[in-house]
Amino acid sequence: MTIMLIGNKCDLSHRRAVSKEEGEQFAKENGLLFLEASARTAQNVEEAFVKTAAKILQNIQEGVFDASNESSGIKIGYGRAQGPSGARDGAVAQSGGCCG
């Protein structure tokens, strides 16, 4: 399994509860990927997805994951088409939440 630990709100360093070094050490000790990100500024948000996907691909290529077995949680192929708002199957995207 590939898990990334993300330290959120890195744009609010003055309110930090856990140091970057502590987060990195915890991730290393537990076999996790680590990145700090900010939903407000979008810092490292895309990179978190890219790094996680890259690690999953690396695990497939190294034979750690069996991509031919759907019970591994991996499906090979293209996803369903997305609508103009990015929502799948014509679902309407809702505004609101923390960032919108």
Backbone as XML, in Angstrom:
<?xml version="1.0"?>
<chain id="A" units="angstrom">
  <residue number="1" name="MET">
    <atom name="N" x="0.847" y="-1.165" z="0.000"/>
    <atom name="CA" x="0.000" y="0.000" z="0.000"/>
    <atom name="C" x="0.900" y="1.237" z="0.000"/>
  </residue>
  <residue number="2" name="THR">
    <atom name="N" x="0.487" y="2.235" z="-0.717"/>
    <atom name="CA" x="1.234" y="3.491" z="-0.783"/>
    <atom name="C" x="0.449" y="4.566" z="-0.050"/>
  </residue>
  <residue number="3" name="ILE">
    <atom name="N" x="1.069" y="5.153" z="0.952"/>
    <atom name="CA" x="0.413" y="6.189" z="1.746"/>
    <atom name="C" x="1.334" y="7.400" z="1.820"/>
  </residue>
  <residue number="4" name="MET">
    <atom name="N" x="0.757" y="8.571" z="1.610"/>
    <atom name="CA" x="1.508" y="9.805" z="1.768"/>
    <atom name="C" x="0.953" y="10.562" z="2.967"/>
  </residue>
  <residue number="5" name="LEU">
    <atom name="N" x="1.843" y="10.938" z="3.871"/>
    <atom name="CA" x="1.513" y="11.793" z="5.000"/>
    <atom name="C" x="1.714" y="13.230" z="4.543"/>
  </residue>
  <residue number="6" name="ILE">
    <atom name="N" x="0.658" y="14.041" z="4.655"/>
    <atom name="CA" x="0.743" y="15.426" z="4.201"/>
    <atom name="C" x="0.560" y="16.355" z="5.387"/>
  </residue>
  <residue number="7" name="GLY">
    <atom name="N" x="1.563" y="17.188" z="5.602"/>
    <atom name="CA" x="1.456" y="18.237" z="6.606"/>
    <atom name="C" x="0.721" y="19.402" z="5.968"/>
  </residue>
  <residue number="8" name="ASN">
    <atom name="N" x="-0.501" y="19.649" z="6.407"/>
    <atom name="CA" x="-1.355" y="20.667" z="5.791"/>
    <atom name="C" x="-1.090" y="22.036" z="6.405"/>
  </residue>
  <residue number="9" name="LYS">
    <atom name="N" x="-1.536" y="23.056" z="5.706"/>
    <atom name="CA" x="-1.460" y="24.448" z="6.160"/>
    <atom name="C" x="-0.019" y="24.918" z="6.317"/>
  </residue>
  <residue number="10" name="CYS">
    <atom name="N" x="0.862" y="24.501" z="5.413"/>
    <atom name="CA" x="2.261" y="24.914" z="5.514"/>
    <atom name="C" x="2.420" y="26.422" z="5.293"/>
  </residue>
  <residue number="11" name="ASP">
    <atom name="N" x="1.364" y="27.076" z="4.822"/>
    <atom name="CA" x="1.394" y="28.532" z="4.658"/>
    <atom name="C" x="1.240" y="29.253" z="5.998"/>
  </residue>
  <residue number="12" name="LEU">
    <atom name="N" x="0.896" y="28.522" z="7.052"/>
    <atom name="CA" x="0.704" y="29.121" z="8.380"/>
    <atom name="C" x="1.822" y="28.662" z="9.317"/>
  </residue>
  <residue number="13" name="SER">
    <atom name="N" x="3.052" y="28.932" z="8.941"/>
    <atom name="CA" x="4.203" y="28.433" z="9.706"/>
    <atom name="C" x="4.223" y="28.950" z="11.141"/>
  </residue>
  <residue number="14" name="HIS">
    <atom name="N" x="3.657" y="30.110" z="11.384"/>
    <atom name="CA" x="3.628" y="30.662" z="12.742"/>
    <atom name="C" x="2.702" y="29.883" z="13.676"/>
  </residue>
  <residue number="15" name="ARG">
    <atom name="N" x="1.838" y="29.058" z="13.120"/>
    <atom name="CA" x="0.919" y="28.243" z="13.934"/>
    <atom name="C" x="1.302" y="26.760" z="13.896"/>
  </residue>
  <residue number="16" name="ARG">
    <atom name="N" x="2.515" y="26.474" z="13.493"/>
    <atom name="CA" x="2.989" y="25.098" z="13.329"/>
    <atom name="C" x="2.945" y="24.338" z="14.652"/>
  </residue>
  <residue number="17" name="ALA">
    <atom name="N" x="2.398" y="23.121" z="14.631"/>
    <atom name="CA" x="2.350" y="22.255" z="15.803"/>
    <atom name="C" x="3.390" y="21.138" z="15.703"/>
  </residue>
  <residue number="18" name="VAL">
    <atom name="N" x="3.765" y="20.776" z="14.470"/>
    <atom name="CA" x="4.731" y="19.702" z="14.228"/>
    <atom name="C" x="5.770" y="20.236" z="13.257"/>
  </residue>
  <residue number="19" name="SER">
    <atom name="N" x="7.037" y="20.073" z="13.576"/>
    <atom name="CA" x="8.090" y="20.553" z="12.677"/>
    <atom name="C" x="8.157" y="19.679" z="11.427"/>
  </residue>
  <residue number="20" name="LYS">
    <atom name="N" x="8.710" y="20.243" z="10.380"/>
    <atom name="CA" x="8.877" y="19.482" z="9.139"/>
    <atom name="C" x="9.749" y="18.257" z="9.400"/>
  </residue>
  <residue number="21" name="GLU">
    <atom name="N" x="10.773" y="18.438" z="10.208"/>
    <atom name="CA" x="11.685" y="17.339" z="10.523"/>
    <atom name="C" x="10.960" y="16.211" z="11.261"/>
  </residue>
  <residue number="22" name="GLU">
    <atom name="N" x="10.064" y="16.571" z="12.186"/>
    <atom name="CA" x="9.286" y="15.557" z="12.902"/>
    <atom name="C" x="8.384" y="14.790" z="11.941"/>
  </residue>
  <residue number="23" name="GLY">
    <atom name="N" x="7.753" y="15.498" z="11.017"/>
    <atom name="CA" x="6.901" y="14.852" z="10.026"/>
    <atom name="C" x="7.681" y="13.924" z="9.129"/>
  </residue>
  <residue number="24" name="GLU">
    <atom name="N" x="8.842" y="14.396" z="8.673"/>
    <atom name="CA" x="9.695" y="13.562" z="7.825"/>
    <atom name="C" x="10.172" y="12.316" z="8.565"/>
  </residue>
  <residue number="25" name="GLN">
    <atom name="N" x="10.562" y="12.479" z="9.825"/>
    <atom name="CA" x="11.043" y="11.345" z="10.617"/>
    <atom name="C" x="9.931" y="10.323" z="10.847"/>
  </residue>
  <residue number="26" name="PHE">
    <atom name="N" x="8.724" y="10.808" z="11.196"/>
    <atom name="CA" x="7.593" y="9.900" z="11.403"/>
    <atom name="C" x="7.296" y="9.130" z="10.115"/>
  </residue>
  <residue number="27" name="ALA">
    <atom name="N" x="7.285" y="9.839" z="8.981"/>
    <atom name="CA" x="7.009" y="9.188" z="7.703"/>
    <atom name="C" x="8.074" y="8.126" z="7.397"/>
  </residue>
  <residue number="28" name="LYS">
    <atom name="N" x="9.329" y="8.473" z="7.619"/>
    <atom name="CA" x="10.423" y="7.529" z="7.353"/>
    <atom name="C" x="10.291" y="6.281" z="8.230"/>
  </residue>
  <residue number="29" name="GLU">
    <atom name="N" x="10.015" y="6.483" z="9.529"/>
    <atom name="CA" x="9.893" y="5.354" z="10.458"/>
    <atom name="C" x="8.721" y="4.444" z="10.125"/>
  </residue>
  <residue number="30" name="ASN">
    <atom name="N" x="7.701" y="4.984" z="9.451"/>
    <atom name="CA" x="6.499" y="4.215" z="9.156"/>
    <atom name="C" x="6.333" y="3.883" z="7.678"/>
  </residue>
  <residue number="31" name="GLY">
    <atom name="N" x="7.371" y="4.106" z="6.889"/>
    <atom name="CA" x="7.339" y="3.743" z="5.475"/>
    <atom name="C" x="6.358" y="4.554" z="4.654"/>
  </residue>
  <residue number="32" name="LEU">
    <atom name="N" x="6.199" y="5.831" z="4.998"/>
    <atom name="CA" x="5.255" y="6.705" z="4.299"/>
    <atom name="C" x="5.994" y="7.722" z="3.451"/>
  </residue>
  <residue number="33" name="LEU">
    <atom name="N" x="5.342" y="8.193" z="2.414"/>
    <atom name="CA" x="5.827" y="9.356" z="1.693"/>
    <atom name="C" x="5.474" y="10.581" z="2.528"/>
  </residue>
  <residue number="34" name="PHE">
    <atom name="N" x="6.192" y="11.679" z="2.368"/>
    <atom name="CA" x="5.896" y="12.875" z="3.159"/>
    <atom name="C" x="6.030" y="14.122" z="2.300"/>
  </residue>
  <residue number="35" name="LEU">
    <atom name="N" x="5.114" y="15.055" z="2.539"/>
    <atom name="CA" x="5.143" y="16.342" z="1.853"/>
    <atom name="C" x="4.341" y="17.325" z="2.688"/>
  </residue>
  <residue number="36" name="GLU">
    <atom name="N" x="4.765" y="18.563" z="2.698"/>
    <atom name="CA" x="3.968" y="19.618" z="3.307"/>
    <atom name="C" x="3.234" y="20.341" z="2.197"/>
  </residue>
  <residue number="37" name="ALA">
    <atom name="N" x="2.002" y="20.745" z="2.464"/>
    <atom name="CA" x="1.175" y="21.369" z="1.432"/>
    <atom name="C" x="0.269" y="22.426" z="2.043"/>
  </residue>
  <residue number="38" name="SER">
    <atom name="N" x="-0.302" y="23.236" z="1.154"/>
    <atom name="CA" x="-1.280" y="24.245" z="1.559"/>
    <atom name="C" x="-2.434" y="24.228" z="0.572"/>
  </residue>
  <residue number="39" name="ALA">
    <atom name="N" x="-3.625" y="23.953" z="1.074"/>
    <atom name="CA" x="-4.805" y="24.001" z="0.207"/>
    <atom name="C" x="-5.111" y="25.446" z="-0.183"/>
  </residue>
  <residue number="40" name="ARG">
    <atom name="N" x="-4.821" y="26.374" z="0.713"/>
    <atom name="CA" x="-5.115" y="27.788" z="0.449"/>
    <atom name="C" x="-4.291" y="28.318" z="-0.722"/>
  </residue>
  <residue number="41" name="THR">
    <atom name="N" x="-2.981" y="28.031" z="-0.736"/>
    <atom name="CA" x="-2.113" y="28.552" z="-1.798"/>
    <atom name="C" x="-1.871" y="27.535" z="-2.912"/>
  </residue>
  <residue number="42" name="ALA">
    <atom name="N" x="-2.332" y="26.320" z="-2.728"/>
    <atom name="CA" x="-2.149" y="25.199" z="-3.661"/>
    <atom name="C" x="-0.697" y="24.721" z="-3.717"/>
  </residue>
  <residue number="43" name="GLN">
    <atom name="N" x="0.117" y="25.170" z="-2.778"/>
    <atom name="CA" x="1.512" y="24.735" z="-2.735"/>
    <atom name="C" x="1.580" y="23.232" z="-2.503"/>
  </residue>
  <residue number="44" name="ASN">
    <atom name="N" x="2.238" y="22.536" z="-3.409"/>
    <atom name="CA" x="2.495" y="21.089" z="-3.339"/>
    <atom name="C" x="1.254" y="20.200" z="-3.414"/>
  </residue>
  <residue number="45" name="VAL">
    <atom name="N" x="0.079" y="20.754" z="-3.706"/>
    <atom name="CA" x="-1.127" y="19.920" z="-3.786"/>
    <atom name="C" x="-1.017" y="18.968" z="-4.972"/>
  </residue>
  <residue number="46" name="GLU">
    <atom name="N" x="-0.736" y="19.502" z="-6.143"/>
    <atom name="CA" x="-0.591" y="18.639" z="-7.319"/>
    <atom name="C" x="0.598" y="17.694" z="-7.158"/>
  </residue>
  <residue number="47" name="GLU">
    <atom name="N" x="1.680" y="18.200" z="-6.591"/>
    <atom name="CA" x="2.866" y="17.373" z="-6.398"/>
    <atom name="C" x="2.572" y="16.163" z="-5.505"/>
  </residue>
  <residue number="48" name="ALA">
    <atom name="N" x="1.685" y="16.321" z="-4.532"/>
    <atom name="CA" x="1.320" y="15.202" z="-3.665"/>
    <atom name="C" x="0.696" y="14.066" z="-4.479"/>
  </residue>
  <residue number="49" name="PHE">
    <atom name="N" x="-0.200" y="14.417" z="-5.399"/>
    <atom name="CA" x="-0.829" y="13.399" z="-6.240"/>
    <atom name="C" x="0.188" y="12.788" z="-7.204"/>
  </residue>
  <residue number="50" name="VAL">
    <atom name="N" x="1.030" y="13.624" z="-7.793"/>
    <atom name="CA" x="2.020" y="13.143" z="-8.761"/>
    <atom name="C" x="3.014" y="12.198" z="-8.089"/>
  </residue>
  <residue number="51" name="LYS">
    <atom name="N" x="3.524" y="12.589" z="-6.912"/>
    <atom name="CA" x="4.489" y="11.733" z="-6.215"/>
    <atom name="C" x="3.863" y="10.411" z="-5.779"/>
  </residue>
  <residue number="52" name="THR">
    <atom name="N" x="2.627" y="10.457" z="-5.316"/>
    <atom name="CA" x="1.954" y="9.225" z="-4.909"/>
    <atom name="C" x="1.742" y="8.309" z="-6.112"/>
  </residue>
  <residue number="53" name="ALA">
    <atom name="N" x="1.275" y="8.885" z="-7.221"/>
    <atom name="CA" x="1.069" y="8.085" z="-8.438"/>
    <atom name="C" x="2.394" y="7.516" z="-8.945"/>
  </residue>
  <residue number="54" name="ALA">
    <atom name="N" x="3.456" y="8.307" z="-8.877"/>
    <atom name="CA" x="4.769" y="7.838" z="-9.329"/>
    <atom name="C" x="5.248" y="6.665" z="-8.474"/>
  </residue>
  <residue number="55" name="LYS">
    <atom name="N" x="5.001" y="6.728" z="-7.175"/>
    <atom name="CA" x="5.402" y="5.633" z="-6.287"/>
    <atom name="C" x="4.580" y="4.379" z="-6.567"/>
  </residue>
  <residue number="56" name="ILE">
    <atom name="N" x="3.302" y="4.542" z="-6.836"/>
    <atom name="CA" x="2.459" y="3.396" z="-7.186"/>
    <atom name="C" x="2.961" y="2.758" z="-8.481"/>
  </residue>
  <residue number="57" name="LEU">
    <atom name="N" x="3.259" y="3.580" z="-9.483"/>
    <atom name="CA" x="3.790" y="3.065" z="-10.754"/>
    <atom name="C" x="5.112" y="2.340" z="-10.530"/>
  </residue>
  <residue number="58" name="GLN">
    <atom name="N" x="5.983" y="2.916" z="-9.728"/>
    <atom name="CA" x="7.265" y="2.272" z="-9.427"/>
    <atom name="C" x="7.036" y="0.907" z="-8.775"/>
  </residue>
  <residue number="59" name="ASN">
    <atom name="N" x="6.098" y="0.834" z="-7.842"/>
    <atom name="CA" x="5.793" y="-0.441" z="-7.186"/>
    <atom name="C" x="5.240" y="-1.474" z="-8.159"/>
  </residue>
  <residue number="60" name="ILE">
    <atom name="N" x="4.439" y="-1.025" z="-9.112"/>
    <atom name="CA" x="3.925" y="-1.939" z="-10.142"/>
    <atom name="C" x="5.085" y="-2.454" z="-10.988"/>
  </residue>
  <residue number="61" name="GLN">
    <atom name="N" x="5.944" y="-1.550" z="-11.433"/>
    <atom name="CA" x="7.070" y="-1.929" z="-12.289"/>
    <atom name="C" x="8.051" y="-2.856" z="-11.574"/>
  </residue>
  <residue number="62" name="GLU">
    <atom name="N" x="8.180" y="-2.693" z="-10.262"/>
    <atom name="CA" x="9.099" y="-3.537" z="-9.482"/>
    <atom name="C" x="8.438" y="-4.829" z="-8.995"/>
  </residue>
  <residue number="63" name="GLY">
    <atom name="N" x="7.150" y="-5.012" z="-9.339"/>
    <atom name="CA" x="6.457" y="-6.229" z="-8.966"/>
    <atom name="C" x="5.948" y="-6.253" z="-7.535"/>
  </residue>
  <residue number="64" name="VAL">
    <atom name="N" x="5.988" y="-5.112" z="-6.850"/>
    <atom name="CA" x="5.470" y="-5.041" z="-5.483"/>
    <atom name="C" x="3.951" y="-5.195" z="-5.490"/>
  </residue>
  <residue number="65" name="PHE">
    <atom name="N" x="3.300" y="-4.550" z="-6.468"/>
    <atom name="CA" x="1.848" y="-4.651" z="-6.649"/>
    <atom name="C" x="1.573" y="-5.481" z="-7.886"/>
  </residue>
  <residue number="66" name="ASP">
    <atom name="N" x="0.550" y="-6.325" z="-7.820"/>
    <atom name="CA" x="0.115" y="-7.101" z="-8.969"/>
    <atom name="C" x="-1.048" y="-6.365" z="-9.617"/>
  </residue>
  <residue number="67" name="ALA">
    <atom name="N" x="-0.764" y="-5.580" z="-10.639"/>
    <atom name="CA" x="-1.788" y="-4.761" z="-11.288"/>
    <atom name="C" x="-2.815" y="-5.603" z="-12.036"/>
  </residue>
  <residue number="68" name="SER">
    <atom name="N" x="-2.518" y="-6.875" z="-12.317"/>
    <atom name="CA" x="-3.476" y="-7.709" z="-13.029"/>
    <atom name="C" x="-4.559" y="-8.246" z="-12.087"/>
  </residue>
  <residue number="69" name="ASN">
    <atom name="N" x="-4.360" y="-8.093" z="-10.795"/>
    <atom name="CA" x="-5.323" y="-8.567" z="-9.801"/>
    <atom name="C" x="-6.074" y="-7.354" z="-9.254"/>
  </residue>
  <residue number="70" name="GLU">
    <atom name="N" x="-7.358" y="-7.221" z="-9.610"/>
    <atom name="CA" x="-8.133" y="-6.058" z="-9.191"/>
    <atom name="C" x="-8.273" y="-5.950" z="-7.677"/>
  </residue>
  <residue number="71" name="SER">
    <atom name="N" x="-8.090" y="-7.034" z="-6.949"/>
    <atom name="CA" x="-8.181" y="-6.945" z="-5.493"/>
    <atom name="C" x="-7.001" y="-6.171" z="-4.903"/>
  </residue>
  <residue number="72" name="SER">
    <atom name="N" x="-5.997" y="-5.872" z="-5.734"/>
    <atom name="CA" x="-4.876" y="-5.047" z="-5.276"/>
    <atom name="C" x="-5.271" y="-3.580" z="-5.200"/>
  </residue>
  <residue number="73" name="GLY">
    <atom name="N" x="-6.467" y="-3.255" z="-5.739"/>
    <atom name="CA" x="-6.937" y="-1.872" z="-5.716"/>
    <atom name="C" x="-6.493" y="-1.070" z="-6.911"/>
  </residue>
  <residue number="74" name="ILE">
    <atom name="N" x="-5.877" y="-1.709" z="-7.873"/>
    <atom name="CA" x="-5.374" y="-1.019" z="-9.063"/>
    <atom name="C" x="-6.148" y="-1.497" z="-10.271"/>
  </residue>
  <residue number="75" name="LYS">
    <atom name="N" x="-6.632" y="-0.546" z="-11.061"/>
    <atom name="CA" x="-7.309" y="-0.885" z="-12.307"/>
    <atom name="C" x="-6.531" y="-0.266" z="-13.459"/>
  </residue>
  <residue number="76" name="ILE">
    <atom name="N" x="-6.242" y="-1.080" z="-14.440"/>
    <atom name="CA" x="-5.518" y="-0.623" z="-15.620"/>
    <atom name="C" x="-6.531" y="-0.141" z="-16.640"/>
  </residue>
  <residue number="77" name="GLY">
    <atom name="N" x="-6.273" y="0.981" z="-17.270"/>
    <atom name="CA" x="-7.156" y="1.507" z="-18.305"/>
    <atom name="C" x="-7.504" y="2.946" z="-18.029"/>
  </residue>
  <residue number="78" name="TYR">
    <atom name="N" x="-8.405" y="3.443" z="-18.819"/>
    <atom name="CA" x="-8.815" y="4.833" z="-18.710"/>
    <atom name="C" x="-10.041" y="4.935" z="-17.829"/>
  </residue>
  <residue number="79" name="GLY">
    <atom name="N" x="-10.126" y="6.039" z="-17.092"/>
    <atom name="CA" x="-11.295" y="6.294" z="-16.263"/>
    <atom name="C" x="-12.457" y="6.732" z="-17.120"/>
  </residue>
  <residue number="80" name="ARG">
    <atom name="N" x="-13.579" y="6.943" z="-16.476"/>
    <atom name="CA" x="-14.762" y="7.427" z="-17.194"/>
    <atom name="C" x="-14.553" y="8.868" z="-17.624"/>
  </residue>
  <residue number="81" name="ALA">
    <atom name="N" x="-15.277" y="9.256" z="-18.666"/>
    <atom name="CA" x="-15.174" y="10.625" z="-19.166"/>
    <atom name="C" x="-15.656" y="11.601" z="-18.110"/>
  </residue>
  <residue number="82" name="GLN">
    <atom name="N" x="-15.024" y="12.760" z="-18.088"/>
    <atom name="CA" x="-15.405" y="13.791" z="-17.140"/>
    <atom name="C" x="-16.178" y="14.887" z="-17.851"/>
  </residue>
  <residue number="83" name="GLY">
    <atom name="N" x="-17.103" y="15.468" z="-17.127"/>
    <atom name="CA" x="-17.864" y="16.593" z="-17.662"/>
    <atom name="C" x="-17.020" y="17.856" z="-17.673"/>
  </residue>
  <residue number="84" name="PRO">
    <atom name="N" x="-17.566" y="18.964" z="-18.182"/>
    <atom name="CA" x="-16.796" y="20.194" z="-18.293"/>
    <atom name="C" x="-16.306" y="20.743" z="-16.959"/>
  </residue>
  <residue number="85" name="SER">
    <atom name="N" x="-16.986" y="20.443" z="-15.869"/>
    <atom name="CA" x="-16.559" y="20.937" z="-14.556"/>
    <atom name="C" x="-15.565" y="19.991" z="-13.894"/>
  </residue>
  <residue number="86" name="GLY">
    <atom name="N" x="-15.266" y="18.874" z="-14.561"/>
    <atom name="CA" x="-14.375" y="17.881" z="-13.984"/>
    <atom name="C" x="-15.118" y="16.797" z="-13.222"/>
  </residue>
  <residue number="87" name="ALA">
    <atom name="N" x="-16.422" y="16.962" z="-13.044"/>
    <atom name="CA" x="-17.212" y="15.968" z="-12.315"/>
    <atom name="C" x="-17.435" y="14.752" z="-13.200"/>
  </residue>
  <residue number="88" name="ARG">
    <atom name="N" x="-17.436" y="13.581" z="-12.599"/>
    <atom name="CA" x="-17.638" y="12.343" z="-13.353"/>
    <atom name="C" x="-19.122" y="12.083" z="-13.558"/>
  </residue>
  <residue number="89" name="ASP">
    <atom name="N" x="-19.436" y="11.424" z="-14.645"/>
    <atom name="CA" x="-20.793" y="10.965" z="-14.948"/>
    <atom name="C" x="-21.828" y="12.087" z="-14.918"/>
  </residue>
  <residue number="90" name="GLY">
    <atom name="N" x="-21.436" y="13.276" z="-15.277"/>
    <atom name="CA" x="-22.389" y="14.368" z="-15.352"/>
    <atom name="C" x="-22.798" y="14.922" z="-14.007"/>
  </residue>
  <residue number="91" name="ALA">
    <atom name="N" x="-22.131" y="14.497" z="-12.935"/>
    <atom name="CA" x="-22.460" y="15.022" z="-11.608"/>
    <atom name="C" x="-22.129" y="16.507" z="-11.567"/>
  </residue>
  <residue number="92" name="VAL">
    <atom name="N" x="-22.905" y="17.240" z="-10.809"/>
    <atom name="CA" x="-22.701" y="18.675" z="-10.706"/>
    <atom name="C" x="-21.724" y="18.955" z="-9.576"/>
  </residue>
  <residue number="93" name="ALA">
    <atom name="N" x="-20.686" y="19.723" z="-9.880"/>
    <atom name="CA" x="-19.721" y="20.093" z="-8.847"/>
    <atom name="C" x="-20.349" y="21.121" z="-7.924"/>
  </residue>
  <residue number="94" name="GLN">
    <atom name="N" x="-20.148" y="20.946" z="-6.639"/>
    <atom name="CA" x="-20.716" y="21.860" z="-5.665"/>
    <atom name="C" x="-19.637" y="22.820" z="-5.186"/>
  </residue>
  <residue number="95" name="SER">
    <atom name="N" x="-20.018" y="24.080" z="-5.015"/>
    <atom name="CA" x="-19.063" y="25.031" z="-4.485"/>
    <atom name="C" x="-19.149" y="25.019" z="-2.971"/>
  </residue>
  <residue number="96" name="GLY">
    <atom name="N" x="-18.195" y="25.649" z="-2.358"/>
    <atom name="CA" x="-18.167" y="25.686" z="-0.903"/>
    <atom name="C" x="-16.959" y="24.943" z="-0.397"/>
  </residue>
  <residue number="97" name="GLY">
    <atom name="N" x="-17.024" y="24.468" z="0.803"/>
    <atom name="CA" x="-15.901" y="23.770" z="1.387"/>
    <atom name="C" x="-14.844" y="24.755" z="1.856"/>
  </residue>
  <residue number="98" name="CYS">
    <atom name="N" x="-13.681" y="24.260" z="2.087"/>
    <atom name="CA" x="-12.637" y="25.100" z="2.661"/>
    <atom name="C" x="-12.043" y="26.074" z="1.663"/>
  </residue>
  <residue number="99" name="CYS">
    <atom name="N" x="-12.148" y="25.764" z="0.396"/>
    <atom name="CA" x="-11.394" y="26.564" z="-0.578"/>
    <atom name="C" x="-12.250" y="27.165" z="-1.686"/>
  </residue>
  <residue number="100" name="GLY">
    <atom name="N" x="-13.528" y="26.956" z="-1.695"/>
    <atom name="CA" x="-14.257" y="27.426" z="-2.848"/>
    <atom name="C" x="-15.550" y="28.013" z="-2.616"/>
  </residue>
</chain>
